[in-house]
Structures are given as structure tokens and as C-alpha cells.
Amino acid sequence: MDWYRETLYTEVSQSFKVERIVHREKTDLQDLVIFENKIMGRILALDGVIQTTEGDEFFYHEMMGHVPVMAHGTARRVLIVGGGDGGLLEEVLKHKTVERVVMVEIDRYVIELSKKYLPSIAKQAFDDKRAEIAIADGAKYVAETAERFDVIMVDSTDPHGPGEVLFTAEFYGNCKRCMNPGGIMVTQNGVPFFQPDELSTTYKRLRPIYADVGFYVVPVPTYYGGFMALSWASLDAKHRQTPPAEIERRFKAAALDTKYYNSAIHQACFALPNYMLGRMT
Ligand code: SAM
């Protein structure tokens, strides 16, 4: 294979020159490919969709991991749904104040193959004593668990295949069930320029369930099409209004090693362009 062409959309696509196929496997759930590209490094794709790359994983994992934890201020228990490459887990565990992270990933092979072929993304996260990895459907997990979390991060594939259940009102309602008072949930919500319906659908489903609902943005090079949207759903509107000076104080106290996230980006990421605001009705 000379070029890997992503098949997320029917009318546009991006391609990556394949230096080397590192591993290809049809798991019992997804078609998994890990290949090397000269600029992006190693790339993980599932069912024809780029999931994460060594070169730009920090944009997305830092923004999904640090914005809710910094806004919450006293998050101790975090749930990650999906996230099989371990990049988000690694970012969340940078917070020494976080005591426990449960990561519920449906496809064990994504974890095993990411550990083996993408070690630079998760680094030592899977060995951290604070982390518990569960192989299960995240939708089932949140419907049944007796555990309660301060922050829930849904680092899922797009709403096709196994990821589809993670975009339903039922799932969002069960995530609320698993939250401690003042809880926050953030989810992967696609690239609104190419996936506008995903933004409006998510907004309509979250609005009746959570006190504070919105989106924040991050420009991830390989999630092309301008901004990627992460949805925000909280039981307490005060989190999104945490004063900039307090976010700055928390960021300094956390002493995070980041390449994208900082306290100014934290403020800016909630400013949305009109083409997105127009979808939040
Ligand atoms: N950052 C990527 C993105 O924005 O598309 C997501 C990366 S991560 C690899 C997505 C993970 O979600 C995959 O490992 C996939 O197996 C997992 N996943 C999909 N559906 C799931 C479900 N119902 N429960 C738990 N994990 C799921």
C-alpha cells in the first residue's frame, strides 16, 4: 500500500504516504491498521478513520484531558470511555491530584496493539497504579456501575459501529447517573464543518439532561476540516465560568508538561465561531 486514504467522508478524503505498515488486523470489532508516515510518525486507524497519530495526538488528548480537570478544580475520580491508545489516560494521570482513573475500552486489541506499536502515546500510563482498565462496552458500563466520578471523558470513535451507542441520549443520561455532584462530561464530537449534524444532535440530546451544555474547540491537524468540537456537559455551570486567574493558579500548581494546553488556551477554546453557534438551537 503506497498511500492510506481515510474513508470517513464520501465527498472528501485525506491520504498519508505509507512508509511501512506496522500492523494490520481485523479484530472481532474493528479493522485496525497501524502504519508509519514520515511527517506524522505512527498512525492508528480504525475502520478507515484516523484515530490518533504520534505527531499530533497531543492537541486532542491534552484538550480532552486538561480542560475539564482544570475547570473542575477538585477532580479525584475520572472515567474514560474508549481511549484505547492510552493517550488520554496518560494526560489525565499527569494530575497528581487525580486518585483513580477507570478506562472502559470495548476492543482489547486496540490497547494491546497500541501498547506494542504506539508506546510513545501512552508512555507508562497503563502501568500507573491509579489506573484500572476494563474491557467492556462503555454504554453498558455507565448503565450498571456503582462507581461515581467527578469527570467523564468519552474518547470514542465516530458514531458508526461500536461507537454509535456513545452518542445517544440514553448513554448521556447514564453518564449523569455515574457523576458526583458538580460532575463534568466531555465527549469527542467530530469536526463540525464536515459533521454539522453531529453538533446539533449532541446539543439537542444533552440540553435536557445537564445544567450547563456547550462545546469547546481544538484544531487537530489529522481531524481535518477546521476546528474539532468537544462537547461539554456539566451539573454545575460555575465550572465553565471559573475565573481566568483561578485557572492560571490551578495550571501553575498542577505543573503540567503540555505542548498545546495552557491557561490562555483554556479561556479561548470556549469561544465558538458562528457556524457552530448556529447549530446549537
Ligand atoms: N481520538 C479518536 C477520535 O477522536 O476519533 C478516538 C481514539 S480512541 C482509539 C477511540 C476508541 O473508542 C477505540 O479504541 C474504540 O475501540 C473505542 N470504542 C468505540 N466504541 C466503544 C464503546 N461502545 N465502548 C467503549 N469503547 C469504545
Residues whose N, C-alpha, C, O or C-beta is under 5 A from the ligand:
A	BS01	SAM	I50 Q51 V81 G82 G83 G84 D85 V104 E105 I106 D107 V110 A136 D137 G138 A139 D155 S156 T157 D158 P162 G163 Q188
